[in-house]
Amino acid sequence: MRTVFLAALGFLCIPVAMGQAQPPMDPVVKSQLKVIFPDAATFSNKEGSPPHYKVYAAAPKGQEAKLIGLAWWTTELEPLERAFDGPIKMLVGMDTTGILQGVVVTEHREPYGDFSVDTPAFAAQFKGKNIRDPFKVGQDIDAISRATISVTSASRAVRNSARRIARQLLTPPEKK
């Protein structure tokens, strides 16, 4: 019985190993990526280490699509970063120069109501931030009364995950 199971598992792995098409991207994730990168033409499936999506611009006919950004889930890169009542799951997008393109908060639990990291203003303040910015609550990140722990944790998760992605996947700019 065990041999049959392992053989079946091997057959499931063959299409990926042979380079055949992967299943289509979850439409909800694709729509969230479109919020962050509205001008993007296509997105890769999640891949690599650290896990991320690649974002491509439309390419002229006969040319290869140009990589314009990367996106990732903070909970996959900073799983121990927690807010007041658990993790805050955010999809973060960054262009190839280390500038954040946006944040979409998709899941969090607050014990006293939804008034902190789920507001559009919270996510909007990350757009245009450079990964070299400090991401300090009360300085370049707005504090929210009664949500200090959540805001601080979410900001740290965005900062740390963006810097990790940049270190591992982006080429540093040439010094002049």
C-alpha positions as CSV (number, residue, x, y, z in Angstrom):
1,M,0.0,0.0,0.0
2,R,2.8,2.4,0.9
3,T,4.6,1.8,-2.5
4,V,1.4,2.6,-4.4
5,F,1.0,5.9,-2.5
6,L,4.6,6.9,-3.1
7,A,4.3,6.0,-6.8
8,A,1.1,8.1,-7.1
9,L,2.8,11.0,-5.4
10,G,5.6,10.7,-7.9
11,F,3.2,11.0,-10.8
12,L,1.7,14.2,-9.2
13,C,5.2,15.8,-9.2
14,I,6.1,14.9,-12.8
15,P,4.2,17.8,-14.6
16,V,5.9,20.4,-12.5
17,A,9.3,18.8,-12.9
18,M,8.8,18.6,-16.6
19,G,8.1,22.3,-16.8
20,Q,4.4,22.1,-17.7
21,A,2.1,24.9,-16.8
22,Q,1.2,25.4,-13.1
23,P,-2.4,25.8,-12.1
24,P,-3.9,29.3,-12.6
25,M,-3.4,31.9,-9.9
26,D,-6.2,32.3,-7.3
27,P,-8.4,35.1,-8.7
28,V,-8.6,36.7,-5.2
29,V,-4.8,37.0,-4.9
30,K,-4.6,38.3,-8.5
31,S,-7.2,41.0,-7.7
32,Q,-5.2,42.0,-4.6
33,L,-2.0,42.1,-6.7
34,K,-3.8,44.3,-9.2
35,V,-4.7,46.8,-6.4
36,I,-1.0,47.2,-5.6
37,F,0.2,47.1,-9.3
38,P,-2.7,48.4,-11.4
39,D,-0.6,48.8,-14.5
40,A,0.9,45.3,-14.4
41,A,0.2,42.9,-17.3
42,T,0.9,39.6,-15.6
43,F,1.9,38.0,-12.3
44,S,3.8,34.8,-11.7
45,N,2.6,32.2,-9.3
46,K,4.2,32.3,-5.9
47,E,7.7,30.9,-6.1
48,G,11.2,30.9,-4.7
49,S,12.8,31.4,-1.3
50,P,11.6,33.7,0.2
51,P,8.2,33.0,-1.4
52,H,7.1,35.8,-3.7
53,Y,5.2,36.8,-6.8
54,K,6.9,38.4,-9.8
55,V,5.1,41.4,-11.4
56,Y,5.6,42.1,-15.1
57,A,4.8,45.0,-17.4
58,A,3.2,44.5,-20.8
59,A,5.8,43.7,-23.4
60,P,5.8,44.7,-27.1
61,K,5.0,41.8,-29.4
62,G,8.0,39.5,-29.7
63,Q,9.8,40.8,-26.6
64,E,10.1,39.4,-23.2
65,A,8.0,40.9,-20.4
66,K,9.9,43.3,-18.1
67,L,10.0,42.6,-14.4
68,I,8.6,45.7,-12.6
69,G,8.2,44.4,-9.1
70,L,7.8,41.8,-6.4
71,A,5.0,41.0,-4.0
72,W,4.9,38.8,-0.9
73,W,2.9,37.9,2.2
74,T,4.3,39.3,5.4
75,T,3.2,36.2,7.4
76,E,5.4,34.0,5.2
77,L,8.5,36.2,5.8
78,E,7.9,37.5,9.3
79,P,5.7,34.7,10.8
80,L,6.6,35.6,14.4
81,E,5.6,39.3,14.1
82,R,2.2,39.5,15.8
83,A,-0.3,42.2,16.6
84,F,-2.3,42.4,19.8
85,D,-4.4,39.4,19.0
86,G,-2.5,37.4,16.4
87,P,-0.8,37.8,13.0
88,I,-1.6,40.5,10.5
89,K,-1.6,39.1,7.0
90,M,-0.6,41.7,4.5
91,L,0.3,41.5,0.8
92,V,3.2,43.9,0.1
93,G,4.4,45.1,-3.3
94,M,7.7,46.7,-4.1
95,D,9.3,47.9,-7.4
96,T,12.7,46.8,-8.5
97,T,14.4,49.8,-6.9
98,G,13.2,49.2,-3.4
99,I,10.2,51.6,-3.4
100,L,7.0,50.1,-1.9
101,Q,4.1,50.2,-4.3
102,G,1.4,49.3,-1.8
103,V,0.1,47.2,1.0
104,V,-3.2,45.2,1.2
105,V,-4.2,44.1,4.7
106,T,-6.1,40.8,4.1
107,E,-6.5,39.3,7.6
108,H,-6.2,40.4,11.2
109,R,-8.0,40.0,14.5
110,E,-8.5,43.0,16.8
111,P,-10.3,42.4,20.2
112,Y,-11.8,45.9,20.4
113,G,-13.0,46.5,16.9
114,D,-11.7,47.3,13.4
115,F,-10.1,50.7,13.7
116,S,-6.4,50.2,13.2
117,V,-4.5,48.4,10.4
118,D,-7.6,47.7,8.3
119,T,-8.3,51.3,7.5
120,P,-7.3,52.5,4.0
121,A,-5.2,55.3,5.5
122,F,-3.0,52.8,7.3
123,A,-2.1,50.9,4.1
124,A,-1.8,54.0,2.0
125,Q,1.0,55.5,4.0
126,F,3.4,52.8,2.9
127,K,3.0,53.6,-0.8
128,G,6.2,55.3,-2.0
129,K,8.3,54.5,1.0
130,N,11.8,53.4,0.4
131,I,13.0,50.3,2.1
132,R,15.8,52.4,3.7
133,D,13.2,54.6,5.5
134,P,13.0,54.0,9.3
135,F,9.3,52.8,9.5
136,K,9.0,54.2,13.0
137,V,5.5,54.7,14.5
138,G,5.1,58.3,15.4
139,Q,7.8,59.5,13.0
140,D,7.2,58.3,9.4
141,I,4.3,55.9,10.2
142,D,1.2,57.4,11.7
143,A,0.3,56.2,15.2
144,I,-3.3,55.1,15.9
145,S,-4.7,55.6,19.3
146,R,-5.7,52.3,21.0
147,A,-3.8,50.3,18.3
148,T,-0.1,50.9,19.2
149,I,0.8,47.2,19.4
150,S,-0.9,46.3,16.1
151,V,0.4,49.3,14.2
152,T,4.0,48.8,15.5
153,S,4.0,45.1,14.6
154,A,2.5,45.6,11.2
155,S,5.0,48.4,10.3
156,R,7.9,46.2,11.5
157,A,6.5,43.3,9.4
158,V,6.4,45.4,6.3
159,R,9.8,46.9,6.9
160,N,11.6,43.7,7.7
161,S,10.0,41.6,5.0
162,A,10.7,44.3,2.4
163,R,14.3,44.5,3.4
164,R,14.7,40.8,3.3
165,I,13.2,40.6,-0.2
166,A,15.4,43.4,-1.4
167,R,18.6,41.8,0.1
168,Q,17.8,38.4,-1.5
169,L,16.2,39.2,-4.8
170,L,17.1,42.7,-6.0
171,T,20.3,43.9,-7.5
172,P,21.8,46.9,-5.6
173,P,22.0,50.1,-7.6
174,E,25.4,50.9,-9.1
175,K,27.4,53.6,-7.2
176,K,28.2,56.7,-9.1
